[in-house]
Each structure stands twice: as structure tokens, then as C-alpha cells.
Amino acid sequence: MNLLGKYINGNYITSIYDTGTKIRETKDNEFIPSFAESMDIKLSNYCDAQCKFCHEGSTIYGKHGDILNQKFIETLHPYQEVALGGGDVTSHPDLIPFLYKLKEQRVISNITVNQKHFEEKQDFIKELVDKKLIYGLGVSLVNPSDKFISLVKQYSNAVIHVINGILKFSDIELLSNKDLKILVLGYKQLRRGIECYAKNYKNIIYNQIWLKKNIQNLFSQFSVVSFDNLAIEQLEVQQLMTKKEWNEFYMGDDAEFTYYIDMVEKKFAKNSTALLNERYDLLDSVDDMFEKIRKKK
């Protein structure tokens, strides 16, 4: 592992490596940050993938966010991480200059793309990786074909994103034992996710029950298995770990070390599923926004 950055944050030291590994160290009994370690940032609501379960409700009529003129960008700390997504983040006309701006500030940028755009825009994705404009690459699974698996394996920091309830046994059969990394996301009943659940709840529930019963098998089938907080809750992942393992691997509750920014609607919240009355107008400082979110926990 090569060290990307190391910084003091409150009462602890954070080290980030090029493999995606993050290590926190403190002499105290708990980690108390002065600023957010990372932010999940939505750049665009445009997308032509038409995923029926899209919790962002992205369409070809969706708007791009104004990502070059927001004052809070100037207040990002060196080695803070940003997870950039959409919509189709690759369609944003200002993505490249935005990533260069973040790189100049020594911010660690990661993006999430749909499998459709990942396969269609390989030259663009490779440019982002080769120029070190991004480090982490999340790819949302649509169809686990041999072509897709071959392409993903070309990127050492690529992680396949799958959704609890959408992921099927047949998907795991095709993906397993190929030295791949996966991130399991919780199913979000928001926007099109509500309609999709109403129409397909029997299949979704069946897939969720199957995954919950077989979750431990994934650890031997993939090189890395991780979960977002919603999936941890839905799949009761904590029950699979000892207290020591949980304390070592769990990265914290929403708004404890991270929060969500929507640059299309110019709002911020504790996470992307926050209710409308729990979303606030953007402030000029990432630290001020983090402080407000923490007070609302």
C-alpha cells in the first residue's frame, strides 16, 4: 500500500492509502472529528440509463449542478474524500475542470458510474484514472457479463456496487471467485425506488431474504465485501461480527464522519435519503455544514 495522505482531525490521525484503506488512530477511547472525513456529492440529475429503482429519479431531463462556482469547494481540506455521483456523473460538461480543481486542493476524488456508462465511455474513464483525477471507481451493476467483468478487472480500485433486493443469486454466480470487490447498498424506497418496490416487492423481498441468509458466503467469494449503513441495517450485518471486529471495521453512523451534498438542488443533509425538511441550503463552508448536520443528529 502507498500512502496517499495523512492528517490530524480532532483527536485522531487518519491515514489513507491508494488501495482505498483508511486507518484511524487515537490515544482516546473514541474518535472525535473536527471536520468531515468525506462527503457524498451529487453533481447531476441527468441520466439515460433509466434504472427502474433509481432513488434519485434521474432522467434525460435532469439538470446538471453548478459545480465550479460554489464557495464551499474552496474550503475543502487536504485529503478529505469526496464520492461524486449522479445521475450520470460522466455526462457533466464541467467534470474534468472540477476534478482538476479538487486535485489542486489535494482532495481525494472518487466517482460512481452506471455499468452502461462505464462500458460506453472506457476511454474517458481511463483518462480519469491515468491522470489520477480519481482514485476510487464505483460501478453500479446492471448485467454481470464476461465483458463487464474483464473491464472491471483492469482497474485495481474498482468496486462493483450492488443493491440489496436487486442483486440475485445468478448475479453472484457469475461474479464470485474472480477476485472482485463489491459494495452492498441498501434498497432505498425513494423516488422511483418507491414505485419499483410497489410493483416488484415479491421479487425484491425474496432477493433480500436470500442475501441475508447467504451473506457470510460472500466473504470467501470476493476479495473485498463492504456495506453502506442502510445495507448494514437491512441485512443485520453487525450480528455477523464480534464486538472487537465491529469496533475495528465499522466506519460510523451517518453524519458522524460524513454527510451528503446535492449540488443540483443546492442542498445538504446527513445522507441521500433524508426527508425534505431535513435538507438545508448550501453554506459557504464544508465545516459549517458538517457542524449543522452533527447538531441535528
MOVENHU-V466343 format. One line per field, one symbol per residue. ss: DSSP state (H for helix, E for strand, C for the rest). phi: phi as a letter, one per 30 degrees, with the letter a starting at -180 (. if undefined). psi: psi as a letter, one per 20 degrees, with the letter a starting at -180 (. if undefined). A space follows every 50 residues. Layout:
ss=???
phi=???
psi=???
//
This chain:
ss=CCEEEEEEECCEEEEEECCCCEEEECCCCCCCCCCCCEEEEECECECCCC CCCCCCCCECCCCECCCCCCHHHHHCCCCCEEEEECCCHHHCCCHHHHHH HHHHCCCEEEEEEEHHHHHHCHHHHHHHHHCCCCCEEEEECCCCCHHHHH HHCCCCCEEEEEECCCCCHHHHHHHCCCCCEEEEECCCCCCHHHHHHHHH HHHHHHHHHHHHHHHHHHHHHCCEEEECHHHHHHHCHHHHCCHHHHHHHC CCCCCCCEEEEECCCCEEECCCCCCHHHCEECCCCHHHHHHHHHHCC
phi=.cddabacbicbcccbcddjdbbcbaccdacbdcbddabccdcacdacdh ddcdddidbdcdcdddccbcddedcddeidcbccabhcdddddcdddddd dddddidccbbbbdeededdcedddddddddhdbcdbcbddcbddddddd ddddcdcdbdcbcdjcdcedddedddhbhccbbccddcdbhddddddddb dddddedddddddceddddccbdbbbbddddeddchdeddcdddddddcd cjdeidbaacbcdddhbbadadcddedccbdecdbdddddddddddd
psi=ppphqpqpocjrppppriiipppppqiairpoqhrqhrpopphqjpqjhk pijoiikqriiqqqqniijphhhijqqpjqqpopacanhiipijgghghh ghghjkqopqqpqqhghghhlgggghggghjkhqfqopoppgomrhgggg ghiiohjppppqpohhprghghghhqkklqpqppqqpompcihgggghhk hghggghgggghhjhhhhhiiqhpprqrhghgghilhhiiqrhggghhhp jqrpjgirappoigilrqrhrijqqhjkpqqqriphhhggggghhi.
//
